[in-house]
Amino acid sequence: MTKYVFVTGGVVSSLGKGIAAASLGALLESRGLKVTMIKMDPYLNVDPGTMSPFQHGEVFVTEDGAETDLDLGHYERFINARMHKHNNFTTGQIYDSVLRKERRGEYLGKTVQVIPHITNEIQEFISRGARVGQPDEAEVAIVEVGGTVGDIESLPFLEAIRQLSLKLGRRNTCFVHLTLVPFISTAGELKTKPTQHSVQKLREIGIQPNALLCRADRPIPEEEKDKISLFSNVPREAVISVWDVASIYRIPRMLSEQGLDALICDELGLQTRPCDLRVWDDLVDRLEHPASKVRIAMVGKYVDLTESYKSLTEALVHAGMHTRSKVAIEYIDSESLEKNGTSSLEGFDAILVPGGFGRRGVEGKIAAIRYAREHRIPYLGICLGMQLAVIEFARHKAGLAQANSTEFDPKASEPMIALITEWKTADGRIEQRTESSDLGGTMRLGAQQCPIVLGTLAQRIYGDSVNERHRHRYEVNNLLRPKVEAAGLVVSAQTPHEQLAEIIELPQSDHPWFMGVQFHPEFTSTPRAGHPLFISYIQAAIAQSQGAVKRAALA
């Protein structure tokens, strides 16, 4: 039977509960246990797919096409299990499921209430999330409860896991609580009172934590740990200090040295081998002792909230580990390029335009792509970044001066990027398209495999086929594609049935490294394995940096 570790948070959000839970998963996995993870989000949205990145951060896409919380990205980076749509659910999904059952008469006319109907549904979703997508049943499921203790939105989830712990018994469940121990500079000391009150609130609900993860900007002294233990009714050895570190990949070692994994295994009655963290130690060593440094310009419109590009920035860090290089990512606001020109891109070793939606900042991104192409700087475009690379090439190399996307201009005379539903032929021309007030089209989500053209850069990176995750609506217009291909743009991968462009590139005779991909490769990058596309990109950036040094020396 699967055993459960419930991870809750208190005082404030954004303390790193997801990373802490994922790090615990890595520790248990290193002991030989089969681990899976679940995230419960207390908001009423059905999923984060339509939420603003400024509010929610990145939307992580699973292999089966679910739009989920960004914490699932942390889970996949720290443990080997792949996440699926049932590993993340929201209050909106719970209420939707209960109301559908009520309408079908499954409650036999009973009054539907939060207890027991909502809490029972949450428990069913937890149980399903621990099973689905696993070839065999996980030994441990780590369940993260979103939000903080005391939030009215989180109460049904907390009540559900309290009930579940009673049903399963103490040897099958345990609770880990993450809380803040702030340093008050005017007093010159750490304050434990917020943690005391947070645990008190949790105990009022009926949950006694088995371990406390105490977040602070510095290691917590023994005296404060003793105080927290005394007032929180948690054993002294179960008060774990979690301080700020330069890399999240240091956290598994930090937690293990304080005995968290041994404590959890003891609480759950699990007999395992000692944890083996050599792979994490090696990764941290690679990260902290690079042989080279590269500067990457990431040109986007969410630069004020880097959580919007979390998987992407981590994928670049992973590639840095595997190339022994320090990857310095600098965020460039694409709107500033529209106003001030591209002079701010000088001195970078590579340029990257990530995915996104909407027309704001688009012309700045196109200017950055043109700069990368004309100055022979390694370029990677992801999703929208690929589409804009096609538009830039169409405008400046293929004679399609009005090339655009119908996402930005529904009446574009040369719709180089469009919805598939907008493609109609009449004597080789584009017919008038039907305008729509909604988002339009169907989102292409999840993993899709396609063959790669032999002899291309894409083939040298991926081999003969590629299987990556998607999240987009608009596609390269196949009716105008022959014009950009005739001008020298290479479509090195396309879907096997609809022939939709998946990878575009420039021949290496024209450019040392220029590629756009319609999918999101960052979702499958892990620190242990890296990702071949990002590793190749960083290798090109290293070559660019070394070439710039040589040119400067000759000058």
ROVEXKOL-539797 format. One record per residue (C-alpha): residue in one letter; x, y, z; residue number from 1. Coordinates in Angstrom, 1 decimal, decimal comma, m for minus. Example, Ala and Ser with C-alpha at 12.3 -4.5 7.8 and 13.67 -1.06 7.14 Angstrom:
  type      xx      yy      zz  seq
     a    12,3    m4,5     7,8    1
     s    13,7    m1,1     7,1    2
This chain:
  type      xx      yy      zz  seq
     m     0,0     0,0     0,0    1
     t     1,2     3,5    m0,9    2
     k     2,3     5,6     2,1    3
     y     1,8     9,3     2,1    4
     v     3,8    12,3     3,2    5
     f     1,7    15,5     3,3    6
     v     3,6    18,8     2,9    7
     t     1,9    21,9     4,2    8
     g     3,1    25,5     4,5    9
     g     2,5    28,4     6,9   10
     v     3,0    32,1     7,6   11
     v     3,6    33,2     4,0   12
     s     3,6    31,7     0,5   13
     s     6,6    31,4    m1,9   14
     l     8,9    29,9     0,7   15
     g     9,8    27,0    m1,7   16
     k     7,4    24,3    m0,5   17
     g     7,5    22,7    m3,9   18
     i    11,3    22,6    m4,0   19
     a    11,4    21,2    m0,4   20
     a     8,9    18,5    m1,3   21
     a    10,8    17,6    m4,5   22
     s    14,1    17,5    m2,6   23
     l    12,5    15,1     0,0   24
     g    11,3    13,0    m3,0   25
     a    14,9    12,9    m4,3   26
     l    16,2    11,7    m0,9   27
     l    13,6     8,9    m0,6   28
     e    14,3     7,9    m4,2   29
     s    18,0     7,8    m3,5   30
     r    17,2     5,2    m0,8   31
     g    15,7     2,9    m3,4   32
     l    12,0     3,8    m2,9   33
     k     9,5     4,3    m5,7   34
     v     8,2     7,8    m5,3   35
     t     5,5     9,9    m6,9   36
     m     4,2    13,4    m6,1   37
     i     0,9    15,3    m6,1   38
     k     0,1    19,0    m5,9   39
     m    m3,2    20,3    m4,7   40
     d    m4,0    23,9    m5,6   41
     p    m6,7    25,7    m3,6   42
     y    m7,9    28,1    m6,3   43
     l   m11,2    27,8    m8,2   44
     n    m9,6    27,8   m11,7   45
     v    m9,9    24,4   m13,3   46
     d    m6,2    24,6   m14,2   47
     p    m3,6    27,4   m14,6   48
     g    m3,8    27,4   m18,4   49
     t    m5,6    30,7   m18,7   50
     m    m4,0    32,4   m15,7   51
     s    m1,6    35,3   m16,1   52
     p     2,0    34,4   m15,8   53
     f     2,4    37,5   m13,7   54
     q     0,0    36,0   m11,1   55
     h     0,8    32,3   m11,4   56
     g     4,2    32,0   m13,0   57
     e     4,9    29,3   m15,5   58
     v     2,4    26,7   m16,7   59
     f     4,1    23,3   m16,8   60
     v     2,9    20,9   m19,4   61
     t     2,9    17,1   m18,7   62
     e     3,6    14,4   m21,2   63
     d    m0,1    13,6   m21,5   64
     g    m0,9    17,3   m22,2   65
     a    m2,2    18,7   m18,9   66
     e    m1,5    22,3   m18,1   67
     t    m0,4    22,2   m14,5   68
     d     1,3    24,1   m11,7   69
     l     5,0    25,0   m12,1   70
     d     5,8    22,8    m9,0   71
     l     5,3    19,7   m11,2   72
     g     8,3    20,9   m13,1   73
     h    10,3    20,8    m9,9   74
     y     9,0    17,3    m9,2   75
     e    10,2    16,0   m12,6   76
     r    13,6    17,7   m12,2   77
     f    14,2    16,1    m8,8   78
     i    12,7    12,6    m9,1   79
     n    12,6    10,1   m12,0   80
     a     8,8     9,6   m12,1   81
     r     7,0    11,5   m14,9   82
     m     4,0    13,6   m13,8   83
     h     0,6    13,3   m15,4   84
     k    m2,7    15,2   m15,3   85
     h    m3,8    13,4   m12,2   86
     n    m0,7    14,6   m10,3   87
     n    m2,1    18,1   m10,0   88
     f    m5,7    19,1    m9,2   89
     t    m7,5    22,3    m8,0   90
     t   m10,5    23,2    m6,0   91
     g   m12,2    24,0    m9,3   92
     q   m11,7    20,4   m10,5   93
     i   m13,0    19,0    m7,2   94
     y   m16,2    21,1    m7,2   95
     d   m16,7    20,4   m10,9   96
     s   m16,5    16,7   m10,3   97
     v   m18,8    16,8    m7,3   98
     l   m21,4    18,9    m9,0   99
     r   m21,4    16,6   m12,1  100
     k   m21,9    13,6    m9,8  101
     e   m24,8    15,4    m8,1  102
     r   m26,4    16,2   m11,5  103
     r   m26,1    12,5   m12,5  104
     g   m27,9    11,5    m9,2  105
     e   m24,9     9,6    m7,8  106
     y   m25,6    11,0    m4,3  107
     l   m29,1     9,6    m4,3  108
     g   m30,8    12,8    m3,5  109
     k   m28,7    13,5    m0,4  110
     t   m27,7    17,1     0,6  111
     v   m24,3    17,6    m0,9  112
     q   m21,9    19,2     1,6  113
     v   m18,2    20,1     2,0  114
     i   m18,0    17,3     4,6  115
     p   m18,2    14,5     3,5  116
     h   m18,6    15,0    m0,2  117
     i   m15,9    17,5    m1,0  118
     t   m13,4    16,0     1,4  119
     n   m14,2    12,5     0,1  120
     e   m13,6    13,7    m3,5  121
     i   m10,3    15,2    m2,5  122
     q    m9,2    11,8    m1,0  123
     e   m10,3    10,0    m4,2  124
     f    m8,2    12,4    m6,3  125
     i    m5,2    11,9    m4,0  126
     s    m5,5     8,1    m4,3  127
     r    m5,9     8,3    m8,1  128
     g    m2,9    10,6    m8,4  129
     a    m0,7     8,2    m6,5  130
     r    m1,6     5,4    m9,0  131
     v    m2,1     6,9   m12,4  132
     g     0,8     6,9   m14,8  133
     q     2,9     4,5   m12,7  134
     p     3,8     1,1   m14,1  135
     d     3,4    m0,2   m10,6  136
     e     2,2     1,3    m7,3  137
     a     4,4     4,0    m5,8  138
     e     5,7     3,1    m2,3  139
     v     5,6     6,8    m1,2  140
     a     3,4     9,6    m2,5  141
     i     4,4    13,1    m1,4  142
     v     1,4    15,4    m1,5  143
     e     1,9    19,1    m1,4  144
     v    m1,0    21,3    m0,2  145
     g    m0,9    24,6    m1,9  146
     g    m1,5    27,9     0,0  147
     t    m0,8    28,4     3,7  148
     v    m2,5    27,1     6,9  149
     g    m5,2    29,5     7,9  150
     d    m6,4    30,3     4,3  151
     i   m10,1    29,6     4,0  152
     e    m9,4    28,1     0,5  153
     s    m7,1    25,4     1,9  154
     l    m9,4    24,2     4,8  155
     p   m11,1    21,4     2,7  156
     f    m7,8    20,0     1,7  157
     l    m6,4    20,1     5,2  158
     e    m9,5    18,4     6,5  159
     a    m9,3    15,8     3,8  160
     i    m5,7    14,8     4,6  161
     r    m6,6    14,8     8,3  162
     q    m9,4    12,3     7,6  163
     l    m7,1    10,3     5,3  164
     s    m4,4    10,0     8,0  165
     l    m7,0     8,5    10,4  166
     k    m8,2     6,0     7,7  167
     l    m4,7     4,9     6,8  168
     g    m3,1     5,0    10,2  169
     r     0,1     6,7    11,6  170
     r     2,6     4,2    10,0  171
     n     1,1     5,0     6,6  172
     t     1,0     8,8     6,8  173
     c     3,1    11,7     8,1  174
     f     3,1    15,4     8,0  175
     v     5,9    17,9     7,1  176
     h     5,2    21,6     7,7  177
     l     7,3    24,3     6,1  178
     t     7,3    27,6     7,9  179
     l     9,1    31,0     8,1  180
     v    11,6    32,0    10,7  181
     p    12,2    35,7     9,8  182
     f    15,3    37,7    10,8  183
     i    14,3    41,1    12,2  184
     s    17,3    43,4    11,4  185
     t    16,3    46,1    13,9  186
     a    16,3    43,5    16,7  187
     g    19,2    41,6    15,2  188
     e    17,7    38,2    15,8  189
     l    15,6    35,4    14,3  190
     k    12,0    35,3    15,5  191
     t    10,3    31,9    16,1  192
     k     6,9    33,2    17,0  193
     p     5,4    33,0    13,4  194
     t     6,4    29,4    13,3  195
     q     4,8    28,7    16,7  196
     h     1,6    30,3    15,6  197
     s     1,6    28,5    12,3  198
     v     2,0    25,1    14,0  199
     q    m0,7    26,1    16,5  200
     k    m3,1    26,8    13,7  201
     l    m2,3    23,4    12,1  202
     r    m2,9    21,6    15,4  203
     e    m6,2    23,4    15,8  204
     i    m7,3    21,7    12,6  205
     g    m6,3    18,4    14,0  206
     i    m2,9    17,9    12,3  207
     q     0,3    17,4    14,3  208
     p     3,4    17,8    12,1  209
     n     6,0    15,1    12,3  210
     a     8,8    17,4    11,0  211
     l     9,2    21,2    10,7  212
     l    11,2    22,7     7,8  213
     c    12,1    26,2     9,1  214
     r    12,9    28,6     6,3  215
     a    15,3    31,5     7,0  216
     d    17,9    33,5     5,3  217
     r    20,6    31,9     7,5  218
     p    21,1    28,6     9,4  219
     i    18,9    28,5    12,6  220
     p    21,0    28,3    15,8  221
     e    20,5    25,5    18,2  222
     e    18,8    27,7    20,8  223
     e    16,1    28,7    18,4  224
     k    15,6    25,1    17,4  225
     d    15,1    24,1    21,0  226
     k    12,5    26,9    21,4  227
     i    10,6    25,9    18,3  228
     s    10,6    22,3    19,5  229
     l     9,3    23,2    22,9  230
     f     6,4    25,4    21,8  231
     s     5,5    23,4    18,7  232
     n     5,4    19,9    20,4  233
     v     7,8    18,6    17,7  234
     p    10,9    16,5    18,7  235
     r    14,1    18,5    18,6  236
     e    15,6    16,3    15,9  237
     a    12,6    17,0    13,7  238
     v    13,2    20,7    13,6  239
     i    15,1    21,1    10,3  240
     s    16,8    24,3     9,3  241
     v    16,4    25,3     5,6  242
     w    18,4    28,4     4,8  243
     d    19,0    30,3     1,5  244
     v    21,5    28,7    m0,8  245
     a    23,0    29,6    m4,2  246
     s    21,5    26,6    m5,9  247
     i    18,3    24,6    m5,3  248
     y    20,3    21,4    m6,1  249
     r    22,1    21,8    m2,7  250
     i    18,9    21,3    m0,8  251
     p    18,8    17,4    m0,9  252
     r    22,2    17,3     0,8  253
     m    21,2    20,0     3,3  254
     l    18,0    18,1     4,3  255
     s    19,8    14,7     4,5  256
     e    22,6    16,0     6,7  257
     q    19,9    17,0     9,2  258
     g    18,3    13,5     9,0  259
     l    15,0    14,4     7,4  260
     d    14,9    11,3     5,1  261
     a    15,8     9,0     8,0  262
     l    13,1    10,6    10,2  263
     i    10,4    10,1     7,4  264
     c    11,4     6,5     6,8  265
     d    11,2     5,8    10,5  266
     e     7,8     7,5    10,8  267
     l     6,5     5,4     7,9  268
     g     8,1     2,2     9,0  269
     l    10,2     1,9     5,9  270
     q    13,4    m0,2     5,9  271
     t    15,7     1,1     3,2  272
     r    19,4     1,4     2,2  273
     p    21,2     4,7     3,2  274
     c    20,7     7,6     0,8  275
     d    23,2     8,0    m2,0  276
     l    23,6    11,6    m3,0  277
     r    26,7    11,3    m5,2  278
     v    24,8    12,4    m8,3  279
     w    23,7    15,6    m6,6  280
     d    27,1    16,3    m5,2  281
     d    28,6    15,9    m8,7  282
     l    26,0    18,3   m10,2  283
     v    26,7    20,9    m7,5  284
     d    30,4    20,6    m8,1  285
     r    29,9    21,1   m11,8  286
     l    27,7    24,1   m11,1  287
     e    30,2    25,7    m8,7  288
     h    33,4    25,0   m10,6  289
     p    32,8    25,9   m14,2  290
     a    35,5    26,0   m16,8  291
     s    33,9    28,8   m18,9  292
     k    31,2    31,4   m18,8  293
     v    28,6    32,4   m21,4  294
     r    26,1    35,3   m21,4  295
     i    22,6    34,5   m22,7  296
     a    20,2    37,3   m23,6  297
     m    16,6    36,0   m23,0  298
     v    14,3    38,4   m24,8  299
     g    10,8    38,3   m23,5  300
     k     7,9    40,3   m22,1  301
     y     7,6    38,7   m18,6  302
     v    11,1    39,7   m17,6  303
     d     9,8    41,2   m14,3  304
     l     8,7    37,8   m13,2  305
     t    11,4    35,2   m14,0  306
     e     9,1    32,4   m12,5  307
     s     7,3    32,7   m15,9  308
     y    10,4    31,0   m17,5  309
     k    11,3    28,7   m14,6  310
     s    11,7    25,4   m16,6  311
     l    13,6    27,3   m19,3  312
     t    16,1    28,9   m17,0  313
     e    16,6    25,6   m15,2  314
     a    17,2    23,8   m18,5  315
     l    20,0    26,3   m19,3  316
     v    21,5    25,7   m15,9  317
     h    21,4    22,0   m16,5  318
     a    23,2    22,5   m19,8  319
     g    25,7    24,6   m18,0  320
     m    26,4    21,7   m15,6  321
     h    26,9    19,3   m18,5  322
     t    29,3    21,6   m20,3  323
     r    31,1    22,8   m17,2  324
     s    30,1    26,4   m17,9  325
     k    28,5    29,2   m15,9  326
     v    25,4    30,3   m17,8  327
     a    24,6    33,9   m17,0  328
     i    21,1    34,7   m18,1  329
     e    20,2    38,3   m18,6  330
     y    16,6    39,3   m19,2  331
     i    15,9    41,8   m22,0  332
     d    12,5    43,5   m22,2  333
     s    11,4    43,1   m25,8  334
     e     9,5    46,4   m25,6  335
     s    12,7    48,2   m24,8  336
     l    14,2    46,9   m28,0  337
     e    11,3    48,4   m29,9  338
     k    11,9    51,8   m28,3  339
     n    15,7    51,9   m28,1  340
     g    17,0    49,5   m30,8  341
     t    19,2    46,5   m30,5  342
     s    22,4    48,0   m29,1  343
     s    21,8    46,3   m25,7  344
     l    22,3    42,9   m27,4  345
     e    26,0    43,6   m28,1  346
     g    28,4    41,4   m26,2  347
     f    26,1    38,5   m25,6  348
     d    27,2    35,0   m26,6  349
     a    23,8    33,8   m27,6  350
     i    20,2    35,0   m27,9  351
     l    17,0    33,2   m26,9  352
     v    13,4    34,1   m27,5  353
     p    11,0    32,0   m25,3  354
     g     7,4    31,1   m25,8  355
     g     4,5    33,4   m25,0  356
     f     1,1    34,7   m26,1  357
     g    m0,2    38,1   m27,3  358
     r     1,2    40,8   m29,5  359
     r     2,9    43,0   m26,9  360
     g     6,7    43,2   m27,5  361
     v     6,6    41,1   m30,6  362
     e     8,4    43,6   m32,9  363
     g    11,2    43,8   m30,3  364
     k    11,6    40,1   m30,4  365
     i    11,7    40,1   m34,2  366
     a    14,4    42,8   m34,0  367
     a    16,5    40,6   m31,7  368
     i    16,1    37,6   m34,0  369
     r    17,3    39,7   m37,0  370
     y    20,2    40,8   m34,9  371
     a    21,2    37,2   m34,1  372
     r    20,8    36,1   m37,7  373
     e    22,8    39,0   m39,3  374
     h    25,5    39,0   m36,6  375
     r    25,8    35,2   m36,7  376
     i    25,1    34,9   m32,9  377
     p    23,7    31,5   m31,8  378
     y    19,9    31,7   m31,6  379
     l    17,3    29,5   m30,1  380
     g    13,6    30,3   m30,5  381
     i    11,0    28,3   m28,5  382
     c     7,4    28,1   m29,6  383
     l     6,6    31,8   m30,3  384
     g    10,3    32,3   m30,7  385
     m    10,3    29,9   m33,6  386
     q     7,2    31,5   m35,2  387
     l     8,8    34,9   m35,0  388
     a    12,0    33,6   m36,5  389
     v    10,0    32,4   m39,5  390
     i     8,3    35,8   m39,7  391
     e    11,6    37,6   m39,5  392
     f    13,1    35,4   m42,3  393
     a    10,0    35,8   m44,4  394
     r    10,1    39,6   m44,1  395
     h    13,9    40,2   m44,7  396
     k    15,0    37,2   m46,8  397
     a    11,9    35,8   m48,6  398
     g    10,3    39,0   m49,9  399
     l     7,2    38,7   m47,8  400
     a     7,5    42,2   m46,3  401
     q     4,0    42,0   m44,7  402
     a     4,6    38,6   m43,1  403
     n     2,8    38,3   m39,7  404
     s     0,8    36,1   m37,5  405
     t    m3,0    36,2   m37,4  406
     e    m2,6    36,1   m33,6  407
     f    m1,3    39,7   m33,8  408
     d    m3,1    40,8   m37,0  409
     p    m6,2    38,8   m37,9  410
     k    m6,3    40,6   m41,3  411
     a    m2,7    40,1   m42,2  412
     s    m2,2    40,0   m46,0  413
     e     0,7    37,5   m45,7  414
     p    m0,2    35,3   m42,7  415
     m     3,0    33,4   m42,3  416
     i     1,7    32,0   m38,9  417
     a    m2,0    31,1   m38,6  418
     l    m4,5    28,7   m37,1  419
     i    m5,0    25,6   m39,1  420
     t    m8,7    26,4   m39,3  421
     e    m7,7    29,6   m41,2  422
     w    m5,9    27,8   m44,0  423
     k    m8,1    27,5   m47,1  424
     t    m6,9    27,3   m50,7  425
     a    m8,2    28,9   m53,9  426
     d    m5,8    28,9   m56,8  427
     g    m2,9    28,8   m54,4  428
     r    m4,1    31,9   m52,5  429
     i    m5,3    32,4   m48,9  430
     e    m9,0    33,0   m48,8  431
     q   m10,6    35,5   m46,4  432
     r   m10,4    34,2   m42,9  433
     t   m13,2    34,1   m40,4  434
     e   m12,6    36,4   m37,5  435
     s   m13,3    35,3   m33,9  436
     s   m13,4    37,1   m30,6  437
     d   m12,2    34,1   m28,6  438
     l    m8,7    32,7   m28,3  439
     g    m9,4    30,6   m31,4  440
     g    m8,3    27,1   m32,5  441
     t    m7,5    24,2   m30,4  442
     m    m4,4    24,1   m28,2  443
     r    m1,9    21,5   m29,2  444
     l    m0,8    20,0   m25,9  445
     g     1,5    17,2   m24,7  446
     a     4,1    15,0   m26,3  447
     q     4,1    14,3   m30,1  448
     q     6,7    12,4   m32,0  449
     c     7,9    13,2   m35,5  450
     p    10,8    12,3   m37,8  451
     i    13,8    14,5   m38,4  452
     v    15,4    15,3   m41,8  453
     l    18,8    13,6   m42,3  454
     g    21,9    15,7   m42,4  455
     t    20,5    18,6   m40,4  456
     l    21,6    20,2   m37,1  457
     a    18,4    18,9   m35,6  458
     q    19,4    15,3   m36,5  459
     r    22,9    15,8   m35,0  460
     i    21,2    16,9   m31,7  461
     y    18,2    14,5   m31,5  462
     g    18,9    11,6   m33,9  463
     d    16,3    10,4   m36,3  464
     s    13,2    11,5   m34,4  465
     v    12,0    13,9   m31,7  466
     n     9,3    13,6   m29,1  467
     e     8,7    16,8   m27,1  468
     r     5,8    18,5   m25,4  469
     h     3,7    21,3   m27,0  470
     r     1,6    24,2   m25,8  471
     h     0,4    26,4   m28,6  472
     r    m2,4    27,2   m31,1  473
     y    m0,8    28,8   m34,1  474
     e     1,3    27,0   m36,7  475
     v     3,6    27,9   m39,6  476
     n     1,3    28,3   m42,6  477
     n     2,0    25,5   m45,0  478
     l     0,7    27,5   m47,9  479
     l     3,4    30,2   m47,6  480
     r     6,1    27,9   m46,2  481
     p     7,5    27,0   m49,7  482
     k     8,6    30,7   m50,1  483
     v    10,7    30,8   m47,0  484
     e    12,2    27,4   m47,8  485
     a    13,1    28,5   m51,3  486
     a    14,9    31,5   m49,7  487
     g    17,0    29,1   m47,6  488
     l    15,1    28,4   m44,4  489
     v    15,3    24,7   m43,5  490
     v    12,3    22,8   m42,0  491
     s    14,2    20,0   m40,4  492
     a    11,2    18,3   m38,6  493
     q     7,5    18,2   m39,3  494
     t     4,6    16,2   m37,9  495
     p     4,0    13,0   m39,8  496
     h     0,3    13,6   m40,7  497
     e    m0,4    17,3   m41,0  498
     q     3,2    18,2   m42,0  499
     l     3,2    21,0   m39,5  500
     a     6,7    22,6   m38,9  501
     e     8,3    21,4   m35,7  502
     i    11,9    22,6   m36,1  503
     i    13,4    25,2   m38,4  504
     e    17,0    26,1   m38,8  505
     l    19,5    27,9   m41,0  506
     p    22,2    25,8   m42,8  507
     q    25,5    26,0   m40,9  508
     s    27,1    27,4   m44,0  509
     d    24,9    30,5   m43,4  510
     h    24,9    30,6   m39,6  511
     p    26,9    28,7   m36,9  512
     w    23,8    27,8   m34,8  513
     f    20,3    29,1   m35,6  514
     m    17,3    27,0   m34,6  515
     g    13,6    27,4   m33,7  516
     v    11,4    24,7   m32,2  517
     q     7,6    24,7   m32,0  518
     f     7,6    22,6   m28,9  519
     h     8,9    23,2   m25,4  520
     p    12,1    21,2   m24,8  521
     e    12,6    22,8   m21,4  522
     f     9,8    20,6   m19,9  523
     t    11,9    17,4   m20,4  524
     s    15,3    18,7   m19,1  525
     t    16,6    17,3   m15,8  526
     p    19,8    18,1   m14,0  527
     r    20,9    14,5   m14,0  528
     a    20,7    14,0   m17,8  529
     g    20,5    17,6   m19,1  530
     h    18,9    18,1   m22,6  531
     p    20,7    17,6   m25,9  532
     l    19,2    20,7   m27,5  533
     f    20,2    23,0   m24,7  534
     i    23,6    21,4   m24,3  535
     s    24,2    21,9   m28,1  536
     y    23,0    25,5   m27,7  537
     i    25,4    26,3   m24,8  538
     q    28,3    24,6   m26,6  539
     a    27,6    27,0   m29,5  540
     a    27,6    29,9   m27,1  541
     i    30,9    28,8   m25,6  542
     a    32,4    28,6   m29,1  543
     q    31,0    32,1   m29,8  544
     s    32,5    33,4   m26,6  545
     q    35,9    31,9   m27,3  546
     g    35,8    33,2   m30,8  547
     a    35,1    36,7   m29,5  548
     v    38,1    36,5   m27,1  549
     k    40,3    35,4   m30,0  550
     r    39,1    38,3   m32,2  551
     a    39,6    40,7   m29,4  552
     a    43,2    39,4   m28,9  553
     l    44,0    39,8   m32,6  554
     a    42,6    43,3   m32,7  555
